[in-house]
Amino acid sequence: MARRLGMQVREEVLLREVGYRVRSGACRVRGDDVVFLDRNLPADERVQVLVDALVGRDVEAVYLTPAARRLLERRARAAG
């Protein structure tokens, strides 16, 4: 779904070094929307990162299963 909305999704081992903290999430890389997912995260946490990245995007033109649409709507309401 993220790819259909023009976002790249990259699953990588996000290394942690002394002095900074790396975590999964959305960002822009050279003008492209990218979601980085830490492969070491449990599946449910990776799904939550994707949901957080998609909240607020226009998904009306993209087919979503009813369960996926409910998940996005619940997260959007919780985010306020």
PyRosetta script that sets phi, psi and omega in degrees:
from pyrosetta import init, pose_from_sequence

init()
pose = pose_from_sequence("MARRLGMQVREEVLLREVGYRVRSGACRVRGDDVVFLDRNLPADERVQVLVDALVGRDVEAVYLTPAARRLLERRARAAG")
pose.set_psi(1, -44.2)
pose.set_omega(1, 179.8)
pose.set_phi(2, -59.8)
pose.set_psi(2, -41.3)
pose.set_omega(2, 179.9)
pose.set_phi(3, -63.3)
pose.set_psi(3, -38.1)
pose.set_omega(3, 178.8)
pose.set_phi(4, -66.7)
pose.set_psi(4, -21.0)
pose.set_omega(4, 177.9)
pose.set_phi(5, -94.8)
pose.set_psi(5, 11.4)
pose.set_omega(5, 176.1)
pose.set_phi(6, 85.3)
pose.set_psi(6, 17.1)
pose.set_omega(6, 179.4)
pose.set_phi(7, -105.9)
pose.set_psi(7, 139.9)
pose.set_omega(7, 172.0)
pose.set_phi(8, -86.9)
pose.set_psi(8, 141.0)
pose.set_omega(8, 175.7)
pose.set_phi(9, -118.7)
pose.set_psi(9, 123.0)
pose.set_omega(9, -178.3)
pose.set_phi(10, -123.9)
pose.set_psi(10, 120.1)
pose.set_omega(10, 174.8)
pose.set_phi(11, -97.3)
pose.set_psi(11, 117.5)
pose.set_omega(11, -177.1)
pose.set_phi(12, -141.9)
pose.set_psi(12, 160.7)
pose.set_omega(12, 170.8)
pose.set_phi(13, -81.1)
pose.set_psi(13, 112.5)
pose.set_omega(13, -179.0)
pose.set_phi(14, -89.6)
pose.set_psi(14, 109.4)
pose.set_omega(14, -175.5)
pose.set_phi(15, -77.5)
pose.set_psi(15, 141.6)
pose.set_omega(15, 177.0)
pose.set_phi(16, -106.9)
pose.set_psi(16, 129.1)
pose.set_omega(16, -179.6)
pose.set_phi(17, -118.6)
pose.set_psi(17, 162.2)
pose.set_omega(17, 176.1)
pose.set_phi(18, -64.5)
pose.set_psi(18, 131.3)
pose.set_omega(18, 176.1)
pose.set_phi(19, 102.4)
pose.set_psi(19, -15.6)
pose.set_omega(19, 175.6)
pose.set_phi(20, -152.3)
pose.set_psi(20, 160.5)
pose.set_omega(20, -177.0)
pose.set_phi(21, -120.4)
pose.set_psi(21, 124.4)
pose.set_omega(21, 178.4)
pose.set_phi(22, -105.4)
pose.set_psi(22, 137.8)
pose.set_omega(22, 177.1)
pose.set_phi(23, -146.3)
pose.set_psi(23, 164.1)
pose.set_omega(23, 179.5)
pose.set_phi(24, -66.3)
pose.set_psi(24, 151.3)
pose.set_omega(24, 176.6)
pose.set_phi(25, 158.7)
pose.set_psi(25, -179.9)
pose.set_omega(25, -178.1)
pose.set_phi(26, -95.1)
pose.set_psi(26, 147.4)
pose.set_omega(26, 175.9)
pose.set_phi(27, -159.6)
pose.set_psi(27, 177.1)
pose.set_omega(27, 175.2)
pose.set_phi(28, -111.7)
pose.set_psi(28, 131.7)
pose.set_omega(28, 178.3)
pose.set_phi(29, -124.3)
pose.set_psi(29, 113.9)
pose.set_omega(29, -178.6)
pose.set_phi(30, 50.5)
pose.set_psi(30, 41.3)
pose.set_omega(30, 177.0)
pose.set_phi(31, 85.8)
pose.set_psi(31, -4.0)
pose.set_omega(31, 179.8)
pose.set_phi(32, -102.0)
pose.set_psi(32, 141.3)
pose.set_omega(32, 174.1)
pose.set_phi(33, -77.8)
pose.set_psi(33, 125.4)
pose.set_omega(33, -177.4)
pose.set_phi(34, -131.8)
pose.set_psi(34, 138.5)
pose.set_omega(34, 172.5)
pose.set_phi(35, -113.6)
pose.set_psi(35, 119.6)
pose.set_omega(35, 176.3)
pose.set_phi(36, -96.0)
pose.set_psi(36, 129.3)
pose.set_omega(36, 177.3)
pose.set_phi(37, -118.1)
pose.set_psi(37, 125.5)
pose.set_omega(37, 177.9)
pose.set_phi(38, -74.1)
pose.set_psi(38, 120.0)
pose.set_omega(38, 179.6)
pose.set_phi(39, -60.0)
pose.set_psi(39, -22.5)
pose.set_omega(39, -178.9)
pose.set_phi(40, -80.7)
pose.set_psi(40, -8.7)
pose.set_omega(40, 177.6)
pose.set_phi(41, -76.3)
pose.set_psi(41, 148.0)
pose.set_omega(41, 173.1)
pose.set_phi(42, -63.2)
pose.set_psi(42, 155.2)
pose.set_omega(42, -176.6)
pose.set_phi(43, -55.6)
pose.set_psi(43, -41.7)
pose.set_omega(43, -178.2)
pose.set_phi(44, -64.0)
pose.set_psi(44, -33.4)
pose.set_omega(44, 177.6)
pose.set_phi(45, -73.1)
pose.set_psi(45, -35.6)
pose.set_omega(45, 176.5)
pose.set_phi(46, -64.8)
pose.set_psi(46, -40.5)
pose.set_omega(46, 177.3)
pose.set_phi(47, -60.8)
pose.set_psi(47, -43.1)
pose.set_omega(47, -179.5)
pose.set_phi(48, -62.9)
pose.set_psi(48, -38.3)
pose.set_omega(48, 177.0)
pose.set_phi(49, -62.0)
pose.set_psi(49, -44.1)
pose.set_omega(49, 178.2)
pose.set_phi(50, -63.1)
pose.set_psi(50, -44.8)
pose.set_omega(50, 179.1)
pose.set_phi(51, -59.5)
pose.set_psi(51, -46.4)
pose.set_omega(51, 179.4)
pose.set_phi(52, -59.0)
pose.set_psi(52, -37.7)
pose.set_omega(52, -179.8)
pose.set_phi(53, -70.5)
pose.set_psi(53, -27.1)
pose.set_omega(53, -176.3)
pose.set_phi(54, -91.6)
pose.set_psi(54, -20.0)
pose.set_omega(54, -179.4)
pose.set_phi(55, -60.0)
pose.set_psi(55, 132.3)
pose.set_omega(55, 179.5)
pose.set_phi(56, 93.0)
pose.set_psi(56, -11.4)
pose.set_omega(56, 177.0)
pose.set_phi(57, -84.9)
pose.set_psi(57, 153.1)
pose.set_omega(57, 178.8)
pose.set_phi(58, -77.6)
pose.set_psi(58, 106.5)
pose.set_omega(58, -178.2)
pose.set_phi(59, -108.4)
pose.set_psi(59, 9.0)
pose.set_omega(59, -177.0)
pose.set_phi(60, -62.5)
pose.set_psi(60, -34.6)
pose.set_omega(60, -176.9)
pose.set_phi(61, -85.7)
pose.set_psi(61, -0.8)
pose.set_omega(61, -176.8)
pose.set_phi(62, -110.8)
pose.set_psi(62, 132.0)
pose.set_omega(62, 177.3)
pose.set_phi(63, -69.3)
pose.set_psi(63, 128.7)
pose.set_omega(63, 173.9)
pose.set_phi(64, -127.0)
pose.set_psi(64, 143.0)
pose.set_omega(64, 172.9)
pose.set_phi(65, -64.4)
pose.set_psi(65, 155.2)
pose.set_omega(65, 177.3)
pose.set_phi(66, -55.3)
pose.set_psi(66, -37.9)
pose.set_omega(66, 179.9)
pose.set_phi(67, -64.9)
pose.set_psi(67, -42.1)
pose.set_omega(67, 179.3)
pose.set_phi(68, -65.8)
pose.set_psi(68, -41.0)
pose.set_omega(68, 179.0)
pose.set_phi(69, -63.4)
pose.set_psi(69, -42.4)
pose.set_omega(69, 177.9)
pose.set_phi(70, -62.1)
pose.set_psi(70, -41.8)
pose.set_omega(70, 179.5)
pose.set_phi(71, -59.9)
pose.set_psi(71, -46.0)
pose.set_omega(71, 178.3)
pose.set_phi(72, -64.8)
pose.set_psi(72, -42.1)
pose.set_omega(72, -179.5)
pose.set_phi(73, -64.9)
pose.set_psi(73, -41.7)
pose.set_omega(73, 178.2)
pose.set_phi(74, -62.4)
pose.set_psi(74, -43.0)
pose.set_omega(74, -179.1)
pose.set_phi(75, -67.0)
pose.set_psi(75, -38.4)
pose.set_omega(75, 178.8)
pose.set_phi(76, -63.8)
pose.set_psi(76, -41.7)
pose.set_omega(76, 177.7)
pose.set_phi(77, -64.3)
pose.set_psi(77, -41.3)
pose.set_omega(77, -179.3)
pose.set_phi(78, -66.1)
pose.set_psi(78, -33.0)
pose.set_omega(78, -179.5)
pose.set_phi(79, -74.9)
pose.set_psi(79, -18.0)
pose.set_omega(79, 176.1)
pose.set_phi(80, 88.3)
pose.dump_pdb("model.pdb")
